[in-house]
Amino acid sequence: VINPIIELPTKGIVTIPLESLTVDSIELVVSSHQAFLDAIGFRESGNRYDVVNRYGYMGKYQFGKSTLRTLRIKVSRSEFLKDTLLQEEAMLKLLLHNKKRLQKYIDKYEGKVVHGILVTESGLLAAAHLGGAGSVKKWFRTGKIKKDGNGVKITNYMQRFSGYDLYL
C-alpha cells in the first residue's frame, strides 16, 4: 500500500489534483475497501477480535459501548467479542453513519488541503472512527485537533488512512 503524506506549511485550503499524485511516473495505487478495514483493524487491535483495551474499547475496531448504542447494537461484551461478523457489520454501520454526517465536508473538501492536511474520504472516516464525526467537523471549523485517550490525534488518522477507495 502506498500512502502519501503531504505536508504543506500552509494554513487554509489549497487544491491538489489527485491525479497529479505520482512517484517517479508510477501512479499511486489506491487500496481497496478491505485493505482500509485491515489497516484500521491492525492499528486499533492488531486485527484481533477478542481484545479489550484499558478504557474498555472492544474488538478489532475498538468499539465503545456508546458507539454500539448509537448503532443500535445491543449485545453483551462477551457476545460482541465472540461475534466477528457482528464486529464487521458494526464497522460498516459506523462508516455509513459517519459518512452521512460528514458528506458535505467530503463533497466540498476532498482533494483539497485544509489546515495542512490533504482531505480524503477515507482519512475523514478514519478520523471520525477515532474521535467522532463531531471532532472532525470542529477541526474543519476551528483547526482544533482532538486526541484520543492514548494521545493519538485525529489528524494522524486523516493522514495515515488517506487515499483508500471505499465502497460505501
Disulfide bonds with the S-S distance in Angstrom:
none
